[in-house]
Amino acid sequence: MGRGVTPPFTLVGIDHVVFLVDDMARALRFYHDVLGCVPGYSYPDMGMEQVWAGAALIVLWDTTHPGGAAAVPPVQGGRNVDHVCIATSPFDRDAMRAHLAAHDVPIAFTAMHGGARGMGHSFYIYDPFGNKLEIKGPAEYPDGR
């Protein structure tokens, strides 16, 4: 551990994640229609739109916009994020499958594993730009708690 020095802050959780996209209209359709995100802050001069995912933000930065030039990765196809996990309310797994199918969003895989809220069901999908998202329900306990 550290040297006994306590940081001058307390960790709260994820504030936001930034995804690079190359079609803002398509990105907004996905995040609004498929995930149910609502509009957040907008920075049109930078080619950046933010959407609320519960209490956190997902930032969409358009690399084809002149204001997004600084966001273009130095190596084409390079990545610096594996996935982002979006915590959700409880969901019916069959209803989730139907919802994703209705939006032509393939399910990469599903899992039941641990996360910040405990063991719960997850659906892994990709947004239209290849960003992997884990859609994770709350903890489920064998005793029904």
Secondary structure per residue as TSV (DSSP state, phi and psi in degrees):
chain	resnum	aa	ss	phi	psi
A	1	M	-	360.0	-173.2
A	2	G	-	-71.0	-167.4
A	3	R	S	-100.0	31.0
A	4	G	S	80.5	7.2
A	5	V	-	-95.0	122.8
A	6	T	-	-88.5	132.3
A	7	P	-	-60.4	153.7
A	8	P	S	-83.6	32.5
A	9	F	S	-156.1	169.0
A	10	T	-	-121.3	132.9
A	11	L	-	-70.8	138.1
A	12	V	-	-112.4	-41.6
A	13	G	-	154.1	-169.0
A	14	I	-	-76.4	128.2
A	15	D	-	-86.8	-52.4
A	16	H	E	-161.0	164.5
A	17	V	E	-131.9	147.2
A	18	V	E	-111.1	123.8
A	19	F	E	-109.8	137.5
A	20	L	E	-88.1	130.7
A	21	V	E	-131.4	164.4
A	22	D	S	-127.5	17.5
A	23	D	-	-156.9	92.7
A	24	M	H	-62.3	-40.9
A	25	A	H	-61.3	-43.3
A	26	R	H	-64.7	-41.7
A	27	A	H	-61.9	-47.1
A	28	L	H	-64.6	-38.5
A	29	R	H	-59.2	-46.2
A	30	F	I	-62.3	-52.5
A	31	Y	I	-68.9	-30.8
A	32	H	I	-79.4	-53.2
A	33	D	I	-78.1	-41.1
A	34	V	I	-83.9	-47.2
A	35	L	T	-95.0	-15.6
A	36	G	-	78.6	18.5
A	37	C	-	-66.6	153.5
A	38	V	E	-114.5	154.5
A	39	P	E	-57.0	141.5
A	40	G	E	-116.2	-139.7
A	41	Y	E	-73.3	149.9
A	42	S	E	-125.6	134.7
A	43	Y	E	-129.9	75.2
A	44	P	G	-60.1	-31.8
A	45	D	G	-66.8	-22.6
A	46	M	G	-99.6	-6.0
A	47	G	T	70.7	35.5
A	48	M	E	-126.7	133.2
A	49	E	E	-127.7	143.2
A	50	Q	E	-116.8	144.0
A	51	V	E	-127.7	143.2
A	52	W	E	-82.7	130.1
A	53	A	E	-118.0	83.5
A	54	G	T	68.7	-126.9
A	55	A	T	-90.2	0.6
A	56	A	E	-113.8	163.7
A	57	L	E	-110.9	144.7
A	58	I	E	-110.4	123.9
A	59	V	E	-100.2	127.3
A	60	L	E	-108.7	118.4
A	61	W	E	-117.9	116.4
A	62	D	E	-81.8	111.2
A	63	T	T	-74.8	-9.8
A	64	T	T	-90.1	-9.0
A	65	H	S	-83.7	141.2
A	66	P	G	-54.7	-33.5
A	67	G	G	-73.1	-11.4
A	68	G	G	-98.3	8.2
A	69	A	G	-57.4	-36.1
A	70	A	G	-69.5	-16.5
A	71	A	G	-90.7	-10.9
A	72	V	S	-64.6	124.3
A	73	P	-	-63.6	145.3
A	74	P	S	-66.7	-25.1
A	75	V	S	-118.6	120.7
A	76	Q	T	-61.2	135.0
A	77	G	T	82.9	-4.2
A	78	G	-	-71.8	157.8
A	79	R	-	-141.7	155.1
A	80	N	S	-131.9	9.3
A	81	V	-	-137.6	132.1
A	82	D	-	-80.6	-55.3
A	83	H	E	-162.0	166.3
A	84	V	E	-121.1	134.2
A	85	C	E	-98.1	125.2
A	86	I	E	-106.5	116.4
A	87	A	E	-75.7	137.4
A	88	T	-	-128.1	173.9
A	89	S	-	-71.7	172.4
A	90	P	-	-58.3	146.3
A	91	F	-	-141.7	153.2
A	92	D	-	-82.4	126.0
A	93	R	H	-65.1	-35.7
A	94	D	H	-68.0	-39.1
A	95	A	H	-65.0	-37.0
A	96	M	H	-64.1	-44.9
A	97	R	H	-59.0	-44.1
A	98	A	H	-64.5	-41.9
A	99	H	H	-62.0	-47.5
A	100	L	H	-64.6	-40.6
A	101	A	H	-62.8	-38.6
A	102	A	H	-62.7	-24.9
A	103	H	T	-102.8	11.9
A	104	D	T	55.2	38.4
A	105	V	-	-104.5	108.5
A	106	P	-	-68.1	148.2
A	107	I	-	-91.6	119.7
A	108	A	-	-69.4	-48.1
A	109	F	E	-170.8	166.0
A	110	T	E	-120.6	160.9
A	111	A	E	-155.9	161.9
A	112	M	E	-127.6	105.1
A	113	H	E	-154.4	179.0
A	114	G	E	-77.5	151.8
A	115	G	E	-151.9	-168.2
A	116	A	T	-60.5	-27.2
A	117	R	T	-102.9	5.8
A	118	G	E	111.1	-168.1
A	119	M	E	-75.1	125.2
A	120	G	E	-154.7	170.4
A	121	H	E	-83.5	141.4
A	122	S	E	-132.0	145.3
A	123	F	E	-115.3	130.1
A	124	Y	E	-104.4	126.5
A	125	I	E	-136.0	172.0
A	126	Y	E	-121.5	140.6
A	127	D	-	-77.2	175.3
A	128	P	T	-63.6	-7.8
A	129	F	T	-110.7	10.1
A	130	G	S	87.8	6.8
A	131	N	-	-79.0	125.8
A	132	K	E	-82.6	130.8
A	133	L	E	-121.2	136.9
A	134	E	E	-105.9	118.5
A	135	I	E	-98.4	109.8
A	136	K	E	-119.3	124.7
A	137	G	-	-77.2	172.8
A	138	P	-	-70.6	170.7
A	139	A	-	-58.9	142.7
A	140	E	-	-123.0	131.6
A	141	Y	-	-112.9	139.5
A	142	P	T	-56.9	-29.4
A	143	D	T	-87.0	5.4
A	144	G	-	83.2	5.4
A	145	R	-	-59.9	360.0
